[in-house]
Amino acid sequence: MSDSFMGEVYFRVSQHLGIVISEVIRKKFTPDMMLLIHKYSNIVRNEYKEYQKIQEELNKNKFK
């Protein structure tokens, strides 16, 4: 999950800034980029948790 997770974060930051992903990776230790990476990592993590909850509910309902 970690490779695809960070890939998704870098992709969203690049879309937010309108730059290529390699530039995001190259500048990932600058304060502004770190802030955006942190912001989008929280968003992606919450979306993943929500997806897991939905999958669990679907599985529970499937076996009833």
Backbone as JSON Lines, residues from 0, in Angstrom:
{"i":0,"aa":"M","n":[0.81,-1.19,0.0],"ca":[0.0,0.0,0.0],"c":[0.85,1.26,0.0]}
{"i":1,"aa":"S","n":[2.01,1.22,0.61],"ca":[2.78,2.45,0.78],"c":[3.24,3.05,-0.54]}
{"i":2,"aa":"D","n":[3.65,2.23,-1.5],"ca":[4.08,2.77,-2.8],"c":[2.92,3.43,-3.52]}
{"i":3,"aa":"S","n":[1.8,2.75,-3.58],"ca":[0.65,3.32,-4.26],"c":[0.08,4.5,-3.48]}
{"i":4,"aa":"F","n":[0.18,4.44,-2.17],"ca":[-0.29,5.55,-1.33],"c":[0.5,6.81,-1.62]}
{"i":5,"aa":"M","n":[1.81,6.73,-1.56],"ca":[2.64,7.91,-1.82],"c":[2.53,8.35,-3.26]}
{"i":6,"aa":"G","n":[2.36,7.41,-4.17],"ca":[2.16,7.77,-5.57],"c":[0.9,8.58,-5.75]}
{"i":7,"aa":"E","n":[-0.15,8.19,-5.06],"ca":[-1.41,8.94,-5.12],"c":[-1.23,10.32,-4.52]}
{"i":8,"aa":"V","n":[-0.5,10.41,-3.42],"ca":[-0.26,11.71,-2.77],"c":[0.53,12.62,-3.7]}
{"i":9,"aa":"Y","n":[1.62,12.1,-4.27],"ca":[2.42,12.91,-5.19],"c":[1.59,13.34,-6.41]}
{"i":10,"aa":"F","n":[0.75,12.43,-6.9],"ca":[-0.09,12.76,-8.04],"c":[-1.04,13.91,-7.71]}
{"i":11,"aa":"R","n":[-1.67,13.84,-6.54],"ca":[-2.61,14.89,-6.16],"c":[-1.92,16.23,-5.93]}
{"i":12,"aa":"V","n":[-0.72,16.2,-5.36],"ca":[0.03,17.44,-5.17],"c":[0.4,18.02,-6.54]}
{"i":13,"aa":"S","n":[0.82,17.16,-7.46],"ca":[1.19,17.65,-8.79],"c":[-0.03,18.23,-9.5]}
{"i":14,"aa":"Q","n":[-1.18,17.63,-9.34],"ca":[-2.4,18.16,-9.94],"c":[-2.77,19.5,-9.3]}
{"i":15,"aa":"H","n":[-2.61,19.6,-8.01],"ca":[-2.92,20.83,-7.28],"c":[-2.05,21.99,-7.77]}
{"i":16,"aa":"L","n":[-0.77,21.71,-7.98],"ca":[0.17,22.76,-8.38],"c":[0.29,22.91,-9.89]}
{"i":17,"aa":"G","n":[-0.17,21.91,-10.63],"ca":[-0.05,21.96,-12.09],"c":[1.37,21.71,-12.58]}
{"i":18,"aa":"I","n":[2.1,20.86,-11.86],"ca":[3.46,20.52,-12.24],"c":[3.57,19.0,-12.38]}
{"i":19,"aa":"V","n":[4.69,18.53,-12.92],"ca":[4.88,17.09,-13.08],"c":[5.28,16.46,-11.75]}
{"i":20,"aa":"I","n":[5.03,15.16,-11.63],"ca":[5.28,14.44,-10.38],"c":[6.76,14.46,-10.01]}
{"i":21,"aa":"S","n":[7.63,14.37,-11.01],"ca":[9.07,14.36,-10.71],"c":[9.51,15.65,-10.01]}
{"i":22,"aa":"E","n":[8.86,16.75,-10.35],"ca":[9.2,18.02,-9.69],"c":[8.71,18.01,-8.23]}
{"i":23,"aa":"V","n":[7.57,17.38,-7.99],"ca":[7.07,17.25,-6.62],"c":[8.05,16.43,-5.8]}
{"i":24,"aa":"I","n":[8.52,15.31,-6.37],"ca":[9.46,14.45,-5.65],"c":[10.78,15.19,-5.41]}
{"i":25,"aa":"R","n":[11.24,15.93,-6.4],"ca":[12.51,16.65,-6.27],"c":[12.43,17.73,-5.18]}
{"i":26,"aa":"K","n":[11.26,18.35,-5.04],"ca":[11.11,19.45,-4.08],"c":[10.37,19.04,-2.8]}
{"i":27,"aa":"K","n":[10.3,17.73,-2.53],"ca":[9.46,17.26,-1.42],"c":[9.94,17.69,-0.04]}
{"i":28,"aa":"F","n":[11.15,18.2,0.1],"ca":[11.63,18.63,1.4],"c":[11.53,20.14,1.61]}
{"i":29,"aa":"T","n":[10.97,20.85,0.65],"ca":[10.75,22.28,0.86],"c":[9.51,22.45,1.73]}
{"i":30,"aa":"P","n":[9.46,23.48,2.55],"ca":[8.34,23.63,3.5],"c":[6.96,23.65,2.83]}
{"i":31,"aa":"D","n":[6.82,24.37,1.72],"ca":[5.51,24.43,1.05],"c":[5.08,23.06,0.53]}
{"i":32,"aa":"M","n":[6.03,22.34,-0.06],"ca":[5.72,21.02,-0.61],"c":[5.41,20.04,0.5]}
{"i":33,"aa":"M","n":[6.15,20.14,1.61],"ca":[5.89,19.24,2.74],"c":[4.48,19.46,3.29]}
{"i":34,"aa":"L","n":[4.05,20.7,3.32],"ca":[2.71,21.01,3.8],"c":[1.65,20.39,2.89]}
{"i":35,"aa":"L","n":[1.82,20.54,1.59],"ca":[0.86,19.95,0.66],"c":[0.88,18.43,0.7]}
{"i":36,"aa":"I","n":[2.06,17.84,0.82],"ca":[2.16,16.38,0.9],"c":[1.46,15.89,2.17]}
{"i":37,"aa":"H","n":[1.64,16.58,3.26],"ca":[0.97,16.21,4.51],"c":[-0.56,16.33,4.36]}
{"i":38,"aa":"K","n":[-1.0,17.42,3.76],"ca":[-2.44,17.65,3.57],"c":[-3.05,16.52,2.74]}
{"i":39,"aa":"Y","n":[-2.44,16.21,1.6],"ca":[-3.0,15.2,0.73],"c":[-2.82,13.79,1.27]}
{"i":40,"aa":"S","n":[-1.79,13.55,2.06],"ca":[-1.65,12.23,2.67],"c":[-2.78,11.99,3.67]}
{"i":41,"aa":"N","n":[-3.18,13.02,4.41],"ca":[-4.31,12.88,5.32],"c":[-5.61,12.63,4.55]}
{"i":42,"aa":"I","n":[-5.8,13.32,3.45],"ca":[-7.0,13.14,2.64],"c":[-7.05,11.73,2.07]}
{"i":43,"aa":"V","n":[-5.96,11.26,1.5],"ca":[-5.92,9.92,0.9],"c":[-6.11,8.85,1.98]}
{"i":44,"aa":"R","n":[-5.49,9.04,3.13],"ca":[-5.63,8.08,4.23],"c":[-7.08,7.99,4.68]}
{"i":45,"aa":"N","n":[-7.76,9.12,4.81],"ca":[-9.17,9.12,5.22],"c":[-10.05,8.48,4.15]}
{"i":46,"aa":"E","n":[-9.75,8.72,2.89],"ca":[-10.52,8.07,1.83],"c":[-10.33,6.57,1.86]}
{"i":47,"aa":"Y","n":[-9.11,6.11,2.13],"ca":[-8.84,4.68,2.21],"c":[-9.58,4.04,3.38]}
{"i":48,"aa":"K","n":[-9.59,4.72,4.53],"ca":[-10.32,4.2,5.69],"c":[-11.81,4.12,5.4]}
{"i":49,"aa":"E","n":[-12.35,5.13,4.74],"ca":[-13.77,5.13,4.38],"c":[-14.07,3.99,3.42]}
{"i":50,"aa":"Y","n":[-13.18,3.76,2.47],"ca":[-13.34,2.66,1.53],"c":[-13.35,1.32,2.27]}
{"i":51,"aa":"Q","n":[-12.46,1.16,3.25],"ca":[-12.42,-0.07,4.03],"c":[-13.72,-0.29,4.8]}
{"i":52,"aa":"K","n":[-14.28,0.78,5.38],"ca":[-15.55,0.67,6.11],"c":[-16.66,0.23,5.18]}
{"i":53,"aa":"I","n":[-16.72,0.81,4.01],"ca":[-17.76,0.45,3.04],"c":[-17.61,-1.0,2.63]}
{"i":54,"aa":"Q","n":[-16.38,-1.44,2.38],"ca":[-16.15,-2.83,2.0],"c":[-16.59,-3.79,3.11]}
{"i":55,"aa":"E","n":[-16.29,-3.44,4.36],"ca":[-16.7,-4.29,5.49],"c":[-18.22,-4.37,5.57]}
{"i":56,"aa":"E","n":[-18.91,-3.24,5.4],"ca":[-20.36,-3.24,5.44],"c":[-20.95,-4.08,4.31]}
{"i":57,"aa":"L","n":[-20.37,-3.98,3.13],"ca":[-20.84,-4.8,2.0],"c":[-20.64,-6.28,2.28]}
{"i":58,"aa":"N","n":[-19.51,-6.63,2.87],"ca":[-19.24,-8.03,3.19],"c":[-20.19,-8.54,4.27]}
{"i":59,"aa":"K","n":[-20.5,-7.72,5.27],"ca":[-21.44,-8.11,6.3],"c":[-22.82,-8.36,5.72]}
{"i":60,"aa":"N","n":[-23.25,-7.46,4.84],"ca":[-24.57,-7.59,4.23],"c":[-24.64,-8.74,3.25]}
{"i":61,"aa":"K","n":[-23.53,-9.08,2.66],"ca":[-23.49,-10.18,1.7],"c":[-23.74,-11.52,2.37]}
{"i":62,"aa":"F","n":[-23.22,-11.69,3.59],"ca":[-23.33,-12.96,4.29],"c":[-24.62,-13.09,5.1]}
{"i":63,"aa":"K","n":[-25.46,-12.08,5.11],"ca":[-26.72,-12.18,5.86],"c":[-27.77,-12.84,5.05]}
